[in-house]
Amino acid sequence: MSPSRVITLVIISITLSILASQLFFKPQLDITTTLPNDIAIPTVDKNQPSAKPGISVKQVSDDSLNIADVESGNNSNQYFELLDETQIDALFVNQTGAIERKALVNVLTSGMNDFIEQVSNLPISSEFAIERQHKLNQQLLDIKNMTIYEQYAVCAGRICALSITTNELTEANKQLIENFDSNHSFVNTSESATGELDFKGIYIYTDDPSQMAMTRF
């Protein structure tokens, strides 16, 4: 084989090697996977008392309440969208069975009048709510040694609400009111500028008062 042919073959061999390296040995791309940040899931605290001072969280038995006569169709009422017992239950108890702390505090501190008014306007009450109403009314009739200036009570679904203005409310009478059914009891007591006692209570029916979960704000 002549030297010129040898040189030609060497050049061809080198050229093929370069082409092969370009075709089959390209550097790999650096592929990274970006994962989203963890999403915080709201937690439910069990047996946690209300964060608002002056509101005591109790687990007691409760009963039914009296119904106040009020005008309907008042859109200035903050609870005007509550149109049936299912919505009223859902206001205080979420789908997991936990009690809604914010709803309790709102009603017990500033919204009791609106809430009682709206519940009073419901066209139909269930037999269960009517029975609870009757039980609470009976308990209120048994209250002794106190003067009641105003009294409003309503029941709808699992919820009963009570508002009393009185000269005093002894512990014995508080227990008498609370022990009318199997409920969780949440109350707020304050004194008016004229020295009268304002007592507000929300009573939520439960099969087991010893078990309770409550949401955070």
C-alpha positions as CSV (number, residue, x, y, z in Angstrom):
1,M,0.0,0.0,0.0
2,S,1.4,3.3,-1.0
3,P,2.1,6.0,1.7
4,S,-0.4,8.4,0.2
5,R,-3.2,5.8,0.5
6,V,-2.2,5.1,4.2
7,I,-2.4,8.8,5.0
8,T,-5.8,9.1,3.3
9,L,-7.2,6.2,5.4
10,V,-5.9,7.6,8.6
11,I,-7.6,11.0,7.9
12,I,-10.9,9.2,7.1
13,S,-10.6,7.2,10.3
14,I,-10.1,10.3,12.4
15,T,-13.0,12.1,10.7
16,L,-15.4,9.2,11.4
17,S,-14.3,9.1,15.1
18,I,-15.1,12.8,15.5
19,L,-18.5,12.4,13.9
20,A,-19.3,9.4,16.1
21,S,-18.4,11.2,19.3
22,Q,-20.6,14.1,18.3
23,L,-23.6,11.8,17.5
24,F,-23.4,9.4,20.4
25,F,-21.7,11.2,23.2
26,K,-23.5,14.5,23.7
27,P,-23.4,15.8,27.3
28,Q,-26.6,15.0,29.3
29,L,-28.9,17.9,30.4
30,D,-29.2,18.5,34.1
31,I,-32.9,18.0,34.9
32,T,-34.1,19.0,38.3
33,T,-37.6,18.6,39.9
34,T,-39.0,21.5,41.7
35,L,-41.4,20.5,44.5
36,P,-44.0,23.0,45.9
37,N,-43.5,24.2,49.4
38,D,-45.4,22.3,52.1
39,I,-49.0,23.7,52.6
40,A,-49.9,24.3,56.2
41,I,-53.1,22.4,57.1
42,P,-55.3,24.0,59.8
43,T,-55.4,21.9,62.9
44,V,-58.2,21.4,65.4
45,D,-57.4,21.6,69.1
46,K,-59.3,19.3,71.4
47,N,-60.7,20.5,74.7
48,Q,-59.2,24.0,74.2
49,P,-61.0,26.8,76.0
50,S,-62.2,30.0,74.3
51,A,-59.5,32.6,73.7
52,K,-61.8,35.5,74.6
53,P,-61.8,36.5,78.3
54,G,-65.1,36.3,80.0
55,I,-66.4,33.4,77.9
56,S,-66.4,30.1,79.7
57,V,-66.4,26.9,77.8
58,K,-68.3,24.1,79.6
59,Q,-69.5,20.6,78.7
60,V,-73.0,20.3,80.2
61,S,-76.5,19.2,79.6
62,D,-78.9,21.8,78.1
63,D,-82.5,22.2,77.2
64,S,-84.9,24.1,74.9
65,L,-85.6,27.8,74.8
66,N,-88.3,30.4,74.3
67,I,-88.9,32.0,70.9
68,A,-88.9,35.7,70.5
69,D,-91.4,37.5,68.1
70,V,-89.5,39.7,65.7
71,E,-89.9,41.1,62.2
72,S,-88.5,39.1,59.3
73,G,-86.6,40.2,56.2
74,N,-84.1,42.4,58.0
75,N,-81.0,42.4,55.8
76,S,-79.1,44.5,58.4
77,N,-79.1,41.3,60.5
78,Q,-75.6,39.8,60.3
79,Y,-77.2,36.3,60.3
80,F,-79.8,37.0,57.6
81,E,-78.4,34.3,55.3
82,L,-79.2,31.6,57.9
83,L,-82.4,30.2,56.3
84,D,-82.8,26.7,57.8
85,E,-81.6,24.5,60.6
86,T,-78.9,22.9,58.6
87,Q,-77.2,26.2,58.0
88,I,-77.6,27.1,61.7
89,D,-75.9,23.9,62.7
90,A,-73.1,24.4,60.2
91,L,-72.4,27.9,61.6
92,F,-71.3,26.3,64.9
93,V,-70.2,22.8,63.9
94,N,-68.1,22.1,60.8
95,Q,-68.0,19.0,58.7
96,T,-65.4,17.3,60.9
97,G,-67.6,17.8,63.9
98,A,-65.4,20.5,65.5
99,I,-67.1,23.5,67.1
100,E,-66.4,26.8,65.4
101,R,-64.8,29.0,67.9
102,K,-65.2,32.2,65.9
103,A,-68.9,31.7,65.5
104,L,-69.3,31.1,69.3
105,V,-67.4,34.2,70.2
106,N,-69.3,36.4,67.7
107,V,-72.7,35.4,69.0
108,L,-71.8,35.5,72.7
109,T,-70.1,38.9,72.6
110,S,-72.0,40.9,70.0
111,G,-74.4,38.9,67.8
112,M,-76.8,37.3,70.2
113,N,-79.8,39.7,69.4
114,D,-79.3,39.2,65.7
115,F,-79.0,35.5,66.0
116,I,-82.1,35.1,68.1
117,E,-84.0,37.3,65.8
118,Q,-83.0,35.3,62.7
119,V,-83.7,31.9,64.3
120,S,-87.1,33.1,65.4
121,N,-87.9,33.8,61.8
122,L,-87.4,30.3,60.6
123,P,-90.7,29.1,59.1
124,I,-90.4,25.5,60.4
125,S,-88.7,23.9,63.4
126,S,-87.9,20.2,63.6
127,E,-89.5,18.0,66.2
128,F,-86.1,17.6,67.7
129,A,-85.7,21.4,68.1
130,I,-89.2,21.8,69.4
131,E,-88.6,19.2,72.1
132,R,-85.4,20.9,73.1
133,Q,-87.2,24.2,73.3
134,H,-89.8,22.6,75.6
135,K,-87.1,21.2,77.9
136,L,-85.3,24.5,78.2
137,N,-88.6,26.4,78.8
138,Q,-89.3,24.0,81.7
139,Q,-85.9,24.6,83.2
140,L,-86.4,28.4,83.0
141,L,-89.7,28.1,84.8
142,D,-88.0,26.4,87.7
143,I,-85.5,29.2,88.3
144,K,-85.9,30.6,91.8
145,N,-84.9,33.7,93.8
146,M,-84.1,35.9,90.8
147,T,-85.9,38.7,88.9
148,I,-85.8,38.4,85.1
149,Y,-86.2,41.7,83.3
150,E,-85.8,40.2,79.8
151,Q,-85.6,36.7,78.5
152,Y,-85.2,35.4,74.9
153,A,-84.6,31.8,74.0
154,V,-84.6,29.9,70.7
155,C,-83.7,26.4,69.4
156,A,-83.0,25.3,65.9
157,G,-81.4,22.0,64.9
158,R,-78.8,21.1,67.4
159,I,-78.4,24.7,68.6
160,C,-80.2,26.6,71.4
161,A,-79.5,30.2,72.4
162,L,-80.5,32.0,75.5
163,S,-80.3,35.6,76.5
164,I,-81.4,36.8,80.0
165,T,-81.2,40.2,81.8
166,T,-81.6,39.7,85.5
167,N,-80.7,41.1,88.9
168,E,-78.5,38.1,89.7
169,L,-77.8,34.6,88.6
170,T,-76.6,32.1,91.2
171,E,-74.4,29.1,90.4
172,A,-77.3,26.9,91.3
173,N,-79.6,28.6,88.8
174,K,-76.8,28.5,86.1
175,Q,-76.6,24.7,86.7
176,L,-80.3,24.4,86.6
177,I,-80.4,26.1,83.2
178,E,-77.5,24.1,81.8
179,N,-78.8,20.7,82.9
180,F,-81.7,20.3,80.5
181,D,-80.2,18.1,77.8
182,S,-76.9,16.5,76.6
183,N,-75.0,19.5,75.2
184,H,-71.8,21.4,75.1
185,S,-72.5,24.7,76.9
186,F,-70.8,28.1,76.2
187,V,-71.8,31.1,78.2
188,N,-70.9,34.8,78.6
189,T,-71.8,36.8,81.7
190,S,-71.4,40.6,81.9
191,E,-72.7,43.5,84.0
192,S,-74.5,46.4,82.4
193,A,-73.9,50.1,83.2
194,T,-77.1,50.0,85.4
195,G,-75.8,47.0,87.4
196,E,-78.0,44.4,85.7
197,L,-76.6,41.0,84.8
198,D,-76.6,40.0,81.1
199,F,-76.3,36.3,80.7
200,K,-75.9,34.7,77.2
201,G,-75.6,31.0,76.4
202,I,-75.2,28.8,73.4
203,Y,-76.0,25.1,73.9
204,I,-75.0,22.6,71.2
205,Y,-76.5,19.1,71.4
206,T,-74.0,16.2,71.5
207,D,-74.3,12.5,72.1
208,D,-71.2,12.6,74.3
209,P,-70.5,15.8,76.2
210,S,-67.1,14.4,77.4
211,Q,-65.7,14.7,73.9
212,M,-65.2,18.0,72.2
213,A,-63.0,19.5,69.4
214,M,-62.8,23.2,68.7
215,T,-61.3,25.1,65.8
216,R,-58.7,27.9,66.2
217,F,-59.7,31.4,65.1
